[in-house]
Amino acid sequence: MPKPAKGARLGGSAAHERLLLANLAKQLFEHGRITTTEAKARRLRPVAERLITKAKKGDIHNRRLVLQTITDKGIVHTLFTEIAPRYAERPGGYTRITKVGNRRGDNAKMAVIELVEGEIAKKATVAEAEAAAKRAVKEDALKKDAAPVEDAKPVEAAEESKNA
């Protein structure tokens, strides 16, 4: 029999924590970014990433598994049709947590958790640009090497005339 996680459960029972994380995940997928406490953001990250991974698979079984956590069909539809395709090439790391300081009322540590927007694509674009620049340099070098070859044709013609 699996043992429950030890430690604090975000101020309530295990069932309360499960519902709280489901609501946070629903808001994250609806708005793209939410501000919450650091503890809640850290507990939310694996839940949200697991749901996105299931949405990337896209079959009916995984849709039903996601619907067990997020009960709003509209948000699940958005997750499967808009959010998951953005991360088709990404192997993980769909969320980012940024600390934003303390809350004014109770001095709680706050953080913003947001969906990452194609960071790998940007890095790949930079790498592709560098590779294209290297190819251009090589092509220029080949063109410079090709220029003497074009000059060599008349020399060959001159050699043929000497042999004739």
C-alpha positions in Angstrom: 0.0 0.0 0.0 1.5 3.4 -1.0 2.3 5.7 1.9 1.2 9.4 1.6 3.8 12.1 1.4 5.1 13.2 4.8 5.2 16.8 5.9 2.9 19.7 5.6 0.0 19.5 3.2 -0.4 23.2 2.5 -2.6 23.8 5.5 -5.1 21.0 5.2 -5.7 17.4 4.5 -4.4 15.4 1.6 -7.8 15.8 -0.1 -7.7 19.5 0.4 -4.2 19.7 -1.1 -5.3 17.7 -4.1 -8.2 20.0 -4.8 -6.1 23.1 -4.2 -3.4 21.9 -6.7 -6.1 21.0 -9.2 -7.5 24.6 -9.0 -4.1 26.1 -9.3 -3.3 24.0 -12.4 -6.7 25.0 -13.9 -5.9 28.7 -13.3 -2.3 28.2 -14.7 -3.6 26.7 -17.9 -6.4 29.3 -18.2 -4.2 32.4 -17.7 -0.7 31.2 -18.6 0.8 32.6 -15.4 -0.3 32.9 -11.8 1.1 34.5 -8.6 1.0 32.3 -5.5 3.2 31.4 -2.6 6.5 29.7 -3.3 5.4 26.5 -1.5 2.3 26.2 -3.6 4.2 26.9 -6.8 6.8 24.2 -6.0 4.0 21.7 -5.3 2.1 22.8 -8.4 5.0 22.4 -10.9 5.2 18.6 -11.0 1.4 18.4 -11.2 1.2 20.8 -14.1 4.1 19.2 -16.0 2.6 15.8 -15.6 -0.7 17.1 -17.0 1.0 18.7 -20.0 2.9 15.5 -20.7 -0.4 13.6 -20.8 -1.9 16.2 -23.0 1.0 15.8 -25.5 0.1 12.2 -26.0 -3.4 13.4 -27.0 -5.4 10.1 -26.9 -8.7 9.6 -25.2 -7.2 7.7 -22.3 -4.9 10.5 -21.3 -7.8 13.0 -21.8 -9.8 11.1 -19.2 -6.9 11.0 -16.8 -6.5 14.8 -17.1 -10.3 15.2 -16.6 -9.9 13.4 -13.2 -7.7 16.3 -12.1 -9.1 19.3 -14.0 -12.9 19.0 -14.2 -13.5 22.0 -16.6 -13.8 20.5 -20.1 -13.1 23.9 -21.7 -9.7 24.2 -20.0 -8.9 20.5 -20.8 -9.8 21.2 -24.5 -7.5 24.3 -24.4 -4.7 22.2 -22.8 -5.0 19.5 -25.5 -5.5 21.7 -28.6 -3.4 24.9 -27.8 -0.9 24.3 -25.0 0.3 20.7 -25.7 1.2 21.3 -29.3 3.5 24.2 -28.3 5.6 21.7 -26.4 5.6 18.9 -29.0 9.4 19.0 -29.4 10.2 19.9 -25.8 11.1 16.9 -23.6 10.1 18.6 -20.3 10.4 21.8 -18.3 7.2 23.4 -19.4 6.9 25.8 -16.4 9.1 28.4 -14.8 9.0 29.7 -11.2 10.2 33.2 -10.5 10.4 34.6 -7.0 8.8 38.0 -6.6 9.4 39.0 -3.0 7.2 38.9 0.0 3.4 39.6 0.3 2.6 42.8 2.1 0.0 41.5 4.5 1.6 38.4 6.1 5.2 38.6 4.6 4.7 35.2 2.8 7.3 34.4 0.1 5.6 34.9 -3.2 6.4 33.5 -6.7 5.1 33.6 -10.2 4.7 30.3 -12.0 4.2 30.5 -15.7 4.2 28.4 -18.8 7.5 28.6 -20.8 7.1 30.0 -24.3 9.4 28.2 -26.7 12.8 28.8 -25.1 14.3 25.8 -26.9 13.1 27.1 -30.2 14.9 30.4 -29.6 18.1 28.6 -28.7 17.8 26.4 -31.7 17.3 29.5 -33.9 20.5 31.0 -32.5 22.4 27.8 -33.2 20.9 27.6 -36.7 22.0 31.2 -37.3 25.5 30.4 -36.2 25.6 27.3 -38.5 24.2 29.4 -41.4 27.0 32.0 -40.8 29.6 29.2 -40.9 28.2 27.8 -44.1 28.2 31.2 -45.7 31.9 31.6 -44.8 32.6 28.2 -46.3 30.7 29.0 -49.4 32.6 32.3 -49.8 35.9 30.3 -49.4 34.7 27.9 -52.0 33.8 30.7 -54.4 37.2 32.2 -53.9 38.7 28.8 -54.7 36.4 28.4 -57.6 37.6 31.7 -59.2 41.1 30.4 -60.0 39.6 27.2 -61.5 37.6 29.4 -63.9 40.9 31.2 -64.7 42.5 27.8 -65.3 40.2 27.0 -68.3 42.0 29.3 -70.6 45.3 27.9 -69.4 44.1 24.4 -70.4 43.0 25.8 -73.8 46.5 27.3 -74.1 48.1 23.9 -73.3 45.9 22.2 -76.0 47.0 24.8 -78.5 50.7 24.1 -77.7 50.1 20.3 -78.1 48.4 20.8 -81.5 
